[in-house]
Amino acid sequence: MAGKRSLLAILVSAALITGVIGHVPNAAAGKKKRVERTEEASYIGSSGFRGTVEGTCDAPPIACVRLPIEAGDKFVSVEVVDSAGQPVWASVYIHGYSDGHDVHEHVCGASDKPFKLSPGLTDLVVTMTQTTGGATSPCVGPATAGTVTATFSNLP
């Protein structure tokens, strides 16, 4: 009888070990996948010089674009392609937009990294400015006409 109990104990132990090992959570399975979507809009001209008319977006596509933000969009990368073929300055309103004096980020041609969007925004405003702001790259400017492409994502 002791032999049967030993065999039974080995089988039960093997089943438990196999069951436990077979149910170890896969670390990669819980990792979120990056989801992207792209919006594009055209603009004409720039919105003026810093300290004068900078940043107004009253009549898109004149000097600015408005791009819809959807549920799940947490970050955005921006690229501005001007018909003159040179990189141009742009202000990216990732915290909201009211009159052009809101806190914003600057880019010269394209963002260096994705910007985190403030929660609750329904649209992203990008104005073509002639300002250095906080952009880190040299920029020729001014904007003439072109396209703004925004890549929205759930992860940076």
DSSP file (Angstrom, degrees, kcal/mol; ACC not computed):
  #  RESIDUE AA STRUCTURE BP1 BP2  ACC     N-H-->O    O-->H-N    N-H-->O    O-->H-N    TCO  KAPPA ALPHA  PHI   PSI    X-CA   Y-CA   Z-CA
    1    1 A M     >        0   0    0      0, 0.0     4,-2.2     0, 0.0     5,-0.2   0.000 360.0 360.0 360.0 -33.8    0.0    0.0    0.0
    2    2 A A  H  >  +     0   0    0      1,-0.2     4,-2.1     2,-0.2     5,-0.1   0.855 360.0  54.0 -62.9 -34.2    2.9    2.3    0.7
    3    3 A G  H  > S+     0   0    0      2,-0.2     4,-2.2     1,-0.2    -1,-0.2   0.877 108.1  48.9 -66.9 -38.0    4.1    1.9   -2.9
    4    4 A K  H  > S+     0   0    0      2,-0.2     4,-2.7     1,-0.2    -2,-0.2   0.896 111.2  50.0 -68.9 -39.0    0.7    2.9   -4.2
    5    5 A R  H  X S+     0   0    0     -4,-2.2     4,-2.9     2,-0.2    -2,-0.2   0.901 110.5  49.9 -65.3 -39.9    0.6    6.0   -1.9
    6    6 A S  H  X S+     0   0    0     -4,-2.1     4,-2.3     2,-0.2    -2,-0.2   0.930 112.7  46.6 -63.8 -44.2    4.1    7.0   -3.1
    7    7 A L  H  X S+     0   0    0     -4,-2.2     4,-2.4     2,-0.2    -2,-0.2   0.913 113.7  48.5 -63.6 -42.7    3.1    6.6   -6.7
    8    8 A L  H  X S+     0   0    0     -4,-2.7     4,-2.7     2,-0.2     5,-0.2   0.900 110.8  51.0 -63.3 -42.3   -0.1    8.6   -6.1
    9    9 A A  H  X S+     0   0    0     -4,-2.9     4,-2.4     2,-0.2    -2,-0.2   0.892 110.9  48.9 -63.2 -39.8    1.9   11.3   -4.2
   10   10 A I  H  X S+     0   0    0     -4,-2.3     4,-2.6     2,-0.2    -2,-0.2   0.924 112.9  47.2 -65.7 -44.3    4.3   11.6   -7.2
   11   11 A L  H  X S+     0   0    0     -4,-2.4     4,-2.4     2,-0.2    -2,-0.2   0.918 114.1  46.6 -64.8 -43.5    1.4   11.8   -9.7
   12   12 A V  H  X S+     0   0    0     -4,-2.7     4,-2.6     2,-0.2     5,-0.2   0.923 113.6  49.2 -64.8 -43.7   -0.5   14.4   -7.7
   13   13 A S  H  X S+     0   0    0     -4,-2.4     4,-2.8    -5,-0.2     5,-0.2   0.921 111.4  48.9 -60.8 -44.3    2.8   16.4   -7.2
   14   14 A A  H  X S+     0   0    0     -4,-2.6     4,-2.6     1,-0.2     5,-0.2   0.897 111.7  49.4 -63.1 -40.7    3.5   16.3  -10.9
   15   15 A A  H  X S+     0   0    0     -4,-2.4     4,-2.6     2,-0.2    -2,-0.2   0.912 112.6  47.3 -65.4 -42.4    0.0   17.4  -11.7
   16   16 A L  H  X S+     0   0    0     -4,-2.6     4,-2.8     2,-0.2     5,-0.2   0.931 113.7  47.1 -64.4 -45.8    0.2   20.3   -9.3
   17   17 A I  H  X S+     0   0    0     -4,-2.8     4,-2.9     2,-0.2     5,-0.3   0.934 114.5  46.9 -62.3 -45.7    3.6   21.4  -10.5
   18   18 A T  H  X S+     0   0    0     -4,-2.6     4,-2.7    -5,-0.2    -1,-0.2   0.911 113.3  49.2 -62.8 -42.3    2.5   21.2  -14.1
   19   19 A G  H  X S+     0   0    0     -4,-2.6     4,-0.8    -5,-0.2    -2,-0.2   0.912 113.8  45.4 -63.4 -43.0   -0.7   23.1  -13.4
   20   20 A V  H >< S+     0   0    0     -4,-2.8     3,-0.8     2,-0.2    -2,-0.2   0.936 116.4  44.7 -67.3 -46.6    1.2   25.8  -11.5
   21   21 A I  H >< S+     0   0    0     -4,-2.9     3,-1.3     1,-0.2    -2,-0.2   0.895 110.4  55.6 -65.1 -39.2    3.9   26.2  -14.2
   22   22 A G  H 3< S+     0   0    0     -4,-2.7    -1,-0.2    -5,-0.3    -2,-0.2   0.704 109.5  47.6 -66.5 -18.3    1.3   26.0  -16.9
   23   23 A H  T << S+     0   0    0     -4,-0.8    -1,-0.2    -3,-0.8    -2,-0.2   0.186  73.9 129.8-111.0  16.2   -0.6   29.0  -15.4
   24   24 A V    <   -     0   0    0     -3,-1.3    -3,-0.0    -4,-0.1     3,-0.0  -0.569  68.9-108.2 -67.7 127.4    2.3   31.4  -14.7
   25   25 A P        -     0   0    0      0, 0.0     2,-0.6     0, 0.0    -1,-0.1  -0.296  26.0-121.5 -62.0 139.1    1.3   34.7  -16.2
   26   26 A N    >>  -     0   0    0      1,-0.2     4,-0.9    -3,-0.0     3,-0.6  -0.723  14.5-150.1 -81.4 118.9    3.1   35.7  -19.4
   27   27 A A  T 34 S+     0   0    0     -2,-0.6     3,-0.5     1,-0.3     4,-0.4   0.859  96.5  52.2 -59.9 -36.5    4.8   39.0  -18.7
   28   28 A A  T >4 S+     0   0    0      1,-0.2     3,-0.8     2,-0.2    -1,-0.3   0.799  99.1  64.6 -71.5 -27.3    4.4   40.0  -22.4
   29   29 A A  T <4 S+     0   0    0     -3,-0.6    -1,-0.2     1,-0.2    -2,-0.2   0.835 102.6  47.9 -66.2 -31.0    0.7   39.3  -22.4
   30   30 A G  T 3< S+     0   0    0     -4,-0.9     2,-0.3    -3,-0.5    -1,-0.2   0.550  87.7 107.4 -85.9  -7.6    0.0   42.1  -19.9
   31   31 A K  S <  S-     0   0    0     -3,-0.8     2,-0.1    -4,-0.4    -3,-0.0  -0.542  73.0-121.4 -76.8 132.3    2.1   44.7  -21.8
   32   32 A K        -     0   0    0     -2,-0.3     2,-0.3     1,-0.1    -1,-0.1  -0.458  21.7-131.9 -71.4 142.3    0.1   47.3  -23.6
   33   33 A K        -     0   0    0     -2,-0.1     2,-0.4     1,-0.0   121,-0.1  -0.736  23.1-111.3 -92.0 144.5    0.6   47.7  -27.3
   34   34 A R        -     0   0    0     -2,-0.3     2,-0.5   120,-0.1    -1,-0.0  -0.615  32.9-163.5 -74.8 127.4    1.2   51.1  -28.8
   35   35 A V        -     0   0    0     -2,-0.4   119,-1.3    37,-0.1     2,-0.3  -0.963   8.9-173.2-116.1 129.2   -1.7   52.2  -30.9
   36   36 A E  E     +A  153   0A   0     -2,-0.5     2,-0.3   117,-0.2   117,-0.2  -0.871  12.4 177.0-121.6 153.0   -1.3   55.0  -33.4
   37   37 A R  E     -A  152   0A   0    115,-2.0   115,-2.6    -2,-0.3     2,-0.4  -0.972  19.0-138.8-147.0 155.6   -3.6   57.0  -35.7
   38   38 A T  E     -A  151   0A   0     -2,-0.3     2,-0.4   113,-0.2   113,-0.2  -0.932  12.5-172.5-122.9 138.9   -2.8   59.9  -38.0
   39   39 A E  E     -A  150   0A   0    111,-2.5   111,-2.8    -2,-0.4     2,-0.4  -0.954   9.7-169.3-122.9 146.6   -4.6   63.2  -38.7
   40   40 A E  E     +A  149   0A   0     -2,-0.4     2,-0.3   109,-0.2   109,-0.2  -0.995   9.3 169.3-139.3 142.6   -3.6   65.6  -41.4
   41   41 A A  E     -A  148   0A   0    107,-2.1   107,-3.2    -2,-0.4     2,-0.2  -0.992  25.9-125.0-151.0 151.3   -4.6   69.2  -42.3
   42   42 A S  E     -A  147   0A   0     -2,-0.3     2,-0.3   105,-0.2   105,-0.2  -0.659  22.4-167.6 -96.7 153.0   -3.4   72.0  -44.6
   43   43 A Y  E     -A  146   0A   0    103,-2.4   103,-1.9    -2,-0.2     2,-0.4  -0.906  11.8-148.1-133.3 163.1   -2.5   75.6  -43.6
   44   44 A I  E     -Ab 145  62A   0     17,-2.7    19,-2.3    -2,-0.3   101,-0.3  -0.979  59.6 -23.7-134.0 120.1   -1.8   78.8  -45.5
   45   45 A G  S    S-     0   0    0     99,-4.0     2,-0.3    -2,-0.4    99,-0.2  -0.049  77.2 -74.8  79.0-178.4    0.6   81.4  -44.1
   46   46 A S        -     0   0    0     97,-0.3    83,-0.2    81,-0.1    18,-0.1  -0.770  28.5-122.3-119.5 166.5    1.8   82.2  -40.6
   47   47 A S        -     0   0    0     81,-3.7     9,-0.4    16,-0.3     2,-0.2   0.316  60.2 -97.4 -95.2   9.3    0.2   83.9  -37.7
   48   48 A G        -     0   0    0     80,-0.2    82,-1.0     6,-0.1    -1,-0.3  -0.638  52.3 -41.1 113.7-169.8    2.6   86.8  -37.1
   49   49 A F  B > > -f  130   0B   0     -2,-0.2     3,-2.2    80,-0.1     5,-1.0  -0.654  65.8 -85.3-102.1 154.6    5.6   87.6  -35.0
   50   50 A R  T 3 5S+     0   0    0     80,-0.7    -1,-0.1     1,-0.3     3,-0.0  -0.317 115.4  21.6 -57.0 132.0    6.1   86.9  -31.3
   51   51 A G  T 3 5S+     0   0    0      1,-0.1    -1,-0.3    -3,-0.0    -3,-0.0   0.336 121.5  58.3  91.7  -7.6    4.6   89.7  -29.2
   52   52 A T  T < 5S-     0   0    0     -3,-2.2    -1,-0.1     0, 0.0    -2,-0.1   0.574 125.4 -20.8-114.4 -90.0    2.2   90.9  -31.9
   53   53 A V  T > 5S+     0   0    0     -4,-0.5     3,-1.3    -3,-0.0    -3,-0.1   0.138  84.9 155.3-110.9  18.9   -0.4   88.6  -33.4
   54   54 A E  T 3 < +     0   0    0     -5,-1.0    -6,-0.1     1,-0.2    -5,-0.1  -0.156  60.0   5.5 -56.5 134.0    1.3   85.3  -32.5
   55   55 A G  T 3  S+     0   0    0      1,-0.2    -1,-0.2    73,-0.2    47,-0.1   0.364  76.3 149.0  88.1  -3.8   -0.8   82.2  -32.1
   56   56 A T    <   -     0   0    0     -3,-1.3    -1,-0.2    -9,-0.4     3,-0.1  -0.409  21.2-176.8 -70.0 142.8   -4.3   83.2  -33.2
   57   57 A C        +     0   0    0     41,-0.1    -1,-0.1     1,-0.1     6,-0.1  -0.554  32.4 134.1-135.4  67.6   -6.4   80.5  -34.8
   58   58 A D  S    S+     0   0    0      1,-0.2    -1,-0.1     4,-0.2    -2,-0.0   0.762  76.9  22.5 -89.0 -28.1   -9.6   82.3  -35.7
   59   59 A A  S >  S-     0   0    0      3,-0.4     3,-2.4    -3,-0.1    -1,-0.2  -0.510  91.3-131.4-143.9  69.9  -10.1   81.0  -39.3
   60   60 A P  T 3  S+     0   0    0      0, 0.0     5,-0.1     0, 0.0   -17,-0.1  -0.335  89.4  36.0 -56.0 140.4   -8.3   77.7  -40.1
   61   61 A P  T 3  S+     0   0    0      0, 0.0   -17,-2.7     0, 0.0     2,-0.9  -0.927  96.3  96.1 -93.5  14.5   -6.6   77.0  -42.4
   62   62 A I  B <  S-b   44   0A   0     -3,-2.4    -3,-0.4     1,-0.2   -17,-0.2  -0.569 118.0 -29.7 -70.3 107.4   -5.2   80.6  -42.3
   63   63 A A  S    S+     0   0    0    -19,-2.3    65,-2.9    -2,-0.9     2,-0.3   0.479 132.2  45.7  66.7   6.8   -2.0   80.2  -40.2
   64   64 A C  E     -G  127   0C   0     -3,-0.3     2,-0.3    63,-0.3    63,-0.2  -0.988  61.1-143.2-163.8 169.6   -3.3   77.2  -38.2
   65   65 A V  E     -G  126   0C   0     61,-2.1    61,-2.1    -2,-0.3     2,-0.4  -0.969   8.3-148.4-137.3 155.1   -5.0   73.8  -38.1
   66   66 A R  E     -G  125   0C   0     -2,-0.3    59,-0.2    59,-0.2    -2,-0.0  -0.997  17.3-171.0-123.5 126.3   -7.4   72.1  -35.7
   67   67 A L  E     -G  124   0C   0     57,-2.6    57,-3.2    -2,-0.4     2,-0.1  -0.957  25.6-113.2-120.5 134.7   -7.2   68.3  -35.5
   68   68 A P  E     -G  123   0C   0      0, 0.0     2,-0.5     0, 0.0    55,-0.3  -0.404  21.4-148.3 -70.0 138.8   -9.7   66.1  -33.6
   69   69 A I        -     0   0    0     53,-2.4     2,-0.2    -2,-0.1     3,-0.1  -0.913  17.9-158.6-103.3 132.0   -8.5   64.2  -30.6
   70   70 A E    >   -     0   0    0     -2,-0.5     3,-2.2     1,-0.1    51,-0.1  -0.656  32.0 -77.3-109.0 164.3  -10.2   60.9  -30.0
   71   71 A A  T 3  S+     0   0    0      1,-0.3    -1,-0.1    -2,-0.2     3,-0.1  -0.337 119.7  29.7 -56.6 136.4  -10.7   58.7  -26.9
   72   72 A G  T 3  S+     0   0    0      1,-0.3     2,-0.6    -3,-0.1    -1,-0.3   0.198  84.0 127.6  94.8 -16.2   -7.5   56.9  -26.1
   73   73 A D    <   +     0   0    0     -3,-2.2    -1,-0.3     1,-0.2    81,-0.2  -0.659  18.1 152.3 -75.1 117.5   -5.2   59.6  -27.6
   74   74 A K        +     0   0    0     79,-2.8    43,-2.9    -2,-0.6     2,-0.3   0.610  60.0  30.8-117.8 -24.4   -2.7   60.3  -24.9
   75   75 A F  E     -DC 116 153A   0     78,-2.3    78,-2.1    41,-0.3     2,-0.3  -0.921  61.3-162.3-136.1 158.0    0.4   61.5  -26.8
   76   76 A V  E     -DC 115 152A   0     39,-2.2    39,-3.3    -2,-0.3     2,-0.4  -0.996   7.9-163.2-145.6 139.7    1.0   63.4  -30.1
   77   77 A S  E     - C   0 151A   0     74,-1.8    74,-2.8    -2,-0.3     2,-0.4  -0.955  20.1-154.4-114.7 141.1    4.0   63.9  -32.4
   78   78 A V  E     - C   0 150A   0     -2,-0.4    33,-2.5    72,-0.2     2,-0.4  -0.941  13.6-175.2-123.9 138.0    3.7   66.7  -35.0
   79   79 A E  E     -EC 110 149A   0     70,-2.4    70,-3.0    -2,-0.4     2,-0.5  -1.000   7.1-162.8-129.8 132.7    5.4   67.2  -38.3
   80   80 A V  E     - C   0 148A   0     29,-3.8     2,-0.6    -2,-0.4     8,-0.3  -0.967   3.7-171.1-116.0 120.6    5.0   70.4  -40.4
   81   81 A V  E     - C   0 147A   0     66,-2.8    66,-2.4    -2,-0.5     2,-0.3  -0.944  10.2-161.1-114.3 112.3    5.9   70.2  -44.1
   82   82 A D  E >   - C   0 146A   0     -2,-0.6     3,-1.9     4,-0.4    64,-0.3  -0.684  24.2-128.5 -95.4 144.9    6.0   73.6  -45.8
   83   83 A S  T 3  S+     0   0    0     62,-3.8    63,-0.1    -2,-0.3    -1,-0.1   0.707 106.4  68.3 -65.6 -19.6    5.8   74.1  -49.6
   84   84 A A  T 3  S-     0   0    0     61,-0.3    -1,-0.3     2,-0.2    62,-0.1   0.635 109.0-123.8 -73.7 -12.4    8.9   76.3  -49.4
   85   85 A G  S <  S+     0   0    0     -3,-1.9    -2,-0.1     1,-0.3    -1,-0.1   0.506  74.9 108.0  86.0   3.9   10.9   73.2  -48.5
   86   86 A Q  S    S-     0   0    0     56,-0.1    -4,-0.4    53,-0.0    -1,-0.3  -0.836  77.1-101.7-112.3 150.8   12.3   74.6  -45.3
   87   87 A P        -     0   0    0      0, 0.0    54,-2.0     0, 0.0    53,-0.7  -0.466  42.6-160.6 -67.3 143.9   11.4   73.7  -41.7
   88   88 A V        -     0   0    0     -8,-0.3    21,-2.3    52,-0.2     2,-0.1  -0.899  19.8-101.5-127.4 156.0    9.1   76.3  -40.1
   89   89 A W  E     +H  108   0C   0     40,-0.4    40,-0.6    -2,-0.3     2,-0.3  -0.454  39.9 177.2 -72.5 145.0    8.1   77.2  -36.5
   90   90 A A  E     -HI 107 128C   0     17,-2.0    17,-2.4    38,-0.2     2,-0.5  -0.990  24.7-138.2-146.7 146.5    4.8   76.0  -35.1
   91   91 A S  E     -HI 106 127C   0     36,-2.8    36,-2.2    -2,-0.3     2,-0.6  -0.915  17.3-157.0-103.6 130.2    3.1   76.2  -31.7
   92   92 A V  E     -HI 105 126C   0     13,-3.4    13,-2.6    -2,-0.5     2,-1.4  -0.935   5.6-150.9-114.3 115.9    1.4   73.0  -30.5
   93   93 A Y  E     + I   0 125C   0     32,-2.7    32,-0.6    -2,-0.6     3,-0.5  -0.648  31.5 157.0 -92.0  85.0   -1.4   73.6  -28.0
   94   94 A I  S    S+     0   0    0     -2,-1.4    24,-2.6     1,-0.2    -1,-0.2   0.491  73.6  50.1 -87.6  -5.1   -1.3   70.3  -26.0
   95   95 A H  S    S-     0   0    0      8,-0.6    -1,-0.2     1,-0.4     2,-0.1   0.358 124.8 -77.1-111.1   2.4   -2.9   71.8  -22.9
   96   96 A G        -     0   0    0     -3,-0.5    -1,-0.4    29,-0.1     2,-0.4  -0.376  41.9-114.5 116.4 161.4   -5.9   73.4  -24.7
   97   97 A Y        +     0   0    0     -2,-0.1    26,-0.0     1,-0.1     7,-0.0  -0.998  40.0 144.7-137.3 133.4   -6.4   76.6  -26.8
   98   98 A S  S    S-     0   0    0     -2,-0.4   -41,-0.1     0, 0.0    -1,-0.1   0.554  85.1 -12.6-129.6 -51.7   -8.4   79.7  -26.2
   99   99 A D  S    S-     0   0    0    -43,-0.1   -41,-0.1   -41,-0.0    -2,-0.1   0.316  94.4 -92.2-140.5  10.1   -6.7   82.8  -27.6
  100  100 A G  S    S+     0   0    0    -44,-0.1   -44,-0.1   -43,-0.1     4,-0.0   0.391 109.7  89.1  92.6  -4.4   -3.2   81.9  -28.5
  101  101 A H        +     0   0    0    -46,-0.1     3,-0.1     2,-0.1   -46,-0.1   0.243  61.6 116.4-105.8  11.4   -1.7   82.9  -25.2
  102  102 A D  S    S-     0   0    0      1,-0.1     2,-0.1   -47,-0.1    -6,-0.1  -0.339  81.8 -84.1 -75.4 159.3   -2.2   79.5  -23.7
  103  103 A V        +     0   0    0     -8,-0.1    -8,-0.6   -10,-0.1     2,-0.3  -0.433  66.5 156.8 -62.3 135.4    0.8   77.3  -22.6
  104  104 A H        -     0   0    0    -11,-0.1     2,-0.3    -2,-0.1   -11,-0.2  -0.934  39.2-110.2-153.5 172.6    2.1   75.4  -25.6
  105  105 A E  E     -H   92   0C   0    -13,-2.6   -13,-3.4    -2,-0.3     2,-0.4  -0.764  26.5-136.9-107.3 156.5    5.1   73.6  -27.0
  106  106 A H  E     -H   91   0C   0     -2,-0.3     2,-0.3   -15,-0.2   -15,-0.2  -0.898  18.4-175.9-114.2 145.4    7.2   74.8  -30.0
  107  107 A V  E     -H   90   0C   0    -17,-2.4   -17,-2.0    -2,-0.4     2,-0.5  -0.966  20.8-148.9-133.4 154.5    8.5   72.7  -32.9
  108  108 A C  E    S-H   89   0C   0      2,-0.7     2,-1.3    -2,-0.3   -19,-0.2  -0.894  85.9 -37.0-119.8  97.3   10.7   73.5  -35.8
  109  109 A G  S    S+     0   0    0    -21,-2.3   -29,-3.8    -2,-0.5     2,-0.3  -0.249 133.0   6.8  83.1 -49.5    9.6   71.2  -38.6
  110  110 A A  B    S-E   79   0A   0     -2,-1.3    -2,-0.7   -31,-0.3   -31,-0.2  -0.987  81.7 -96.0-160.8 154.8    8.8   68.3  -36.3
  111  111 A S        -     0   0    0    -33,-2.5    -4,-0.1    -2,-0.3   -34,-0.0  -0.502  23.6-141.1 -74.0 145.0    8.6   67.4  -32.6
  112  112 A D  S    S-     0   0    0      1,-0.2    -1,-0.1    -2,-0.2   -35,-0.0   0.781  84.3  -1.6 -74.5 -28.4   11.7   65.7  -31.2
  113  113 A K  S    S-     0   0    0    -37,-0.1   -35,-0.2   -35,-0.0    -1,-0.2  -0.950  95.6 -73.1-153.4 164.2    9.5   63.4  -29.1
  114  114 A P        -     0   0    0      0, 0.0     2,-0.4     0, 0.0   -37,-0.2  -0.400  44.6-135.6 -65.1 142.3    5.8   62.8  -28.4
  115  115 A F  E     -D   76   0A   0    -39,-3.3   -39,-2.2    -2,-0.1     2,-0.5  -0.787  17.8-119.7 -94.7 141.3    4.1   65.4  -26.3
  116  116 A K  E     -D   75   0A   0     -2,-0.4     2,-0.3   -41,-0.2   -41,-0.3  -0.708  28.7-135.3 -80.2 127.3    1.7   64.3  -23.5
  117  117 A L        -     0   0    0    -43,-2.9   -22,-0.2    -2,-0.5   -23,-0.1  -0.608  18.0-114.5 -82.6 141.1   -1.8   65.6  -24.2
  118  118 A S    >   -     0   0    0    -24,-2.6     3,-1.1    -2,-0.3    -1,-0.1  -0.518  42.7 -98.6 -69.8 142.4   -3.8   67.1  -21.3
  119  119 A P  T 3  S+     0   0    0      0, 0.0    -1,-0.1     0, 0.0   -45,-0.1  -0.270 101.8  28.5 -62.1 147.2   -6.9   65.1  -20.4
  120  120 A G  T 3  S+     0   0    0      1,-0.3     2,-0.1    -3,-0.1    -2,-0.0   0.406  78.5 143.2  88.6  -2.0  -10.2   66.2  -21.8
  121  121 A L    <   -     0   0    0     -3,-1.1    -1,-0.3     1,-0.1     3,-0.1  -0.454  30.1-172.1 -72.6 144.8   -9.1   67.9  -25.0
  122  122 A T        +     0   0    0      1,-0.3   -53,-2.4    -2,-0.1     2,-0.3   0.611  69.6  21.4-108.6 -20.3  -11.3   67.5  -28.0
  123  123 A D  E     -G   68   0C   0    -55,-0.3     2,-0.5   -26,-0.0    -1,-0.3  -0.995  65.1-133.8-147.4 155.7   -9.0   69.1  -30.6
  124  124 A L  E     -G   67   0C   0    -57,-3.2   -57,-2.6    -2,-0.3     2,-0.5  -0.931  20.9-155.8-107.6 125.1   -5.3   69.9  -31.1
  125  125 A V  E     -GI  66  93C   0    -32,-0.6   -32,-2.7    -2,-0.5     2,-0.4  -0.883  10.6-176.3-103.5 131.4   -4.5   73.4  -32.4
  126  126 A V  E     -GI  65  92C   0    -61,-2.1   -61,-2.1    -2,-0.5     2,-0.4  -0.991   6.5-167.0-126.0 121.2   -1.2   74.0  -34.2
  127  127 A T  E     -GI  64  91C   0    -36,-2.2   -36,-2.8    -2,-0.4     2,-0.8  -0.863  22.6-127.4-109.5 144.5   -0.4   77.5  -35.3
  128  128 A M  E     + I   0  90C   0    -65,-2.9   -81,-3.7    -2,-0.4   -80,-0.2  -0.803  43.7 171.2 -88.8 110.3    2.3   78.5  -37.7
  129  129 A T        -     0   0    0     -2,-0.8   -40,-0.4   -40,-0.6    14,-0.2  -0.611  42.4-132.2-115.6 173.5    4.4   81.1  -35.8
  130  130 A Q  B     +f   49   0B   0    -82,-1.0   -80,-0.7    -2,-0.2     2,-0.3  -0.508  69.8 109.7-121.4  61.2    7.6   83.0  -36.3
  131  131 A T        -     0   0    0    -82,-0.1    -2,-0.1     1,-0.1   -41,-0.1  -0.961  62.6-144.8-136.6 149.8    9.0   82.4  -32.9
  132  132 A T    >   +     0   0    0     -2,-0.3     3,-1.9     1,-0.1    -1,-0.1   0.840  43.5 155.7 -82.9 -34.9   11.8   80.3  -31.4
  133  133 A G  T 3  S-     0   0    0      1,-0.3    -1,-0.1   -28,-0.0   -28,-0.1  -0.127  74.1 -32.5  47.1-133.2    9.9   79.5  -28.2
  134  134 A G  T 3  S+     0   0    0     -3,-0.1    -1,-0.3   -27,-0.0    -2,-0.1   0.293  96.6 130.1-102.5   9.3   11.2   76.3  -26.7
  135  135 A A    <   -     0   0    0     -3,-1.9   -28,-0.1     1,-0.1     4,-0.1  -0.332  46.1-154.1 -65.5 147.4   12.2   74.5  -29.9
  136  136 A T        +     0   0    0    -30,-0.2    -1,-0.1     2,-0.1   -29,-0.1   0.580  66.8  76.6-100.9 -11.5   15.6   73.1  -29.9
  137  137 A S  S    S-     0   0    0     -5,-0.1     2,-0.1     1,-0.0    -2,-0.0  -0.739  86.3-106.5-101.8 148.5   16.4   73.0  -33.6
  138  138 A P        -     0   0    0      0, 0.0     2,-0.4     0, 0.0    -2,-0.1  -0.465  40.4-163.2 -67.5 145.1   17.3   76.0  -35.8
  139  139 A C        -     0   0    0      1,-0.1   -51,-0.1    -2,-0.1   -50,-0.1  -0.996  22.7-160.2-139.3 134.6   14.5   76.9  -38.1
  140  140 A V        +     0   0    0    -53,-0.7   -52,-0.2    -2,-0.4    -1,-0.1   0.953  47.1 153.9 -77.9 -52.6   14.3   79.1  -41.2
  141  141 A G        +     0   0    0    -54,-2.0     2,-0.1     1,-0.1   -11,-0.1   0.055  42.7 141.6  53.0-179.5   10.6   80.0  -41.3
  142  142 A P        -     0   0    0      0, 0.0   -56,-0.1     0, 0.0     2,-0.1   0.721  55.6-123.2 -79.9 166.5    8.3   81.8  -42.1
  143  143 A A        +     0   0    0    -14,-0.2   -97,-0.3     1,-0.2     3,-0.1  -0.428  31.6 172.9 -70.0 142.8    5.5   79.4  -43.0
  144  144 A T        -     0   0    0      1,-0.3   -99,-4.0   -99,-0.2     2,-0.3   0.716  61.7 -41.8-110.9 -68.8    4.0   79.8  -46.5
  145  145 A A  E    S+A   44   0A   0   -101,-0.3   -62,-3.8     2,-0.0   -61,-0.3  -0.948  78.5 111.8-159.7 149.8    1.6   76.9  -47.1
  146  146 A G  E     -AC  43  82A   0   -103,-1.9  -103,-2.4    -2,-0.3     2,-0.4  -0.962  52.5 -62.5 174.4-156.5    1.8   73.3  -46.2
  147  147 A T  E     -AC  42  81A   0    -66,-2.4   -66,-2.8    -2,-0.3     2,-0.5  -0.967  22.3-152.9-130.5 138.8    0.6   70.3  -44.2
  148  148 A V  E     -AC  41  80A   0   -107,-3.2  -107,-2.1    -2,-0.4     2,-0.5  -0.952  14.4-167.3-107.3 126.7    0.5   69.5  -40.5
  149  149 A T  E     -AC  40  79A   0    -70,-3.0   -70,-2.4    -2,-0.5     2,-0.5  -0.971   1.4-167.8-115.6 125.0    0.6   65.8  -39.7
  150  150 A A  E     -AC  39  78A   0   -111,-2.8  -111,-2.5    -2,-0.5     2,-0.7  -0.950   7.7-158.5-113.6 127.7   -0.2   64.7  -36.2
  151  151 A T  E     -AC  38  77A   0    -74,-2.8   -74,-1.8    -2,-0.5     2,-0.3  -0.917  14.2-163.6-105.6 109.9    0.4   61.1  -35.0
  152  152 A F  E     +AC  37  76A   0   -115,-2.6  -115,-2.0    -2,-0.7     2,-0.3  -0.671  14.0 171.0 -91.7 146.1   -1.7   60.4  -32.0
  153  153 A S  E     -AC  36  75A   0    -78,-2.1   -79,-2.8    -2,-0.3   -78,-2.3  -0.976  42.9-130.7-151.1 163.3   -0.9   57.4  -29.7
  154  154 A N  S    S+     0   0    0   -119,-1.3  -118,-0.1    -2,-0.3  -120,-0.1   0.666  98.1  35.8 -87.2 -19.5   -1.9   55.8  -26.4
  155  155 A L              0   0    0   -120,-0.3   -80,-0.1   -80,-0.1   -81,-0.1  -0.913 360.0 360.0-129.8 156.1    1.8   55.4  -25.4
  156  156 A P              0   0    0      0, 0.0   -80,-0.0     0, 0.0  -122,-0.0   0.522 360.0 360.0 -65.2 360.0    4.9   57.6  -26.0
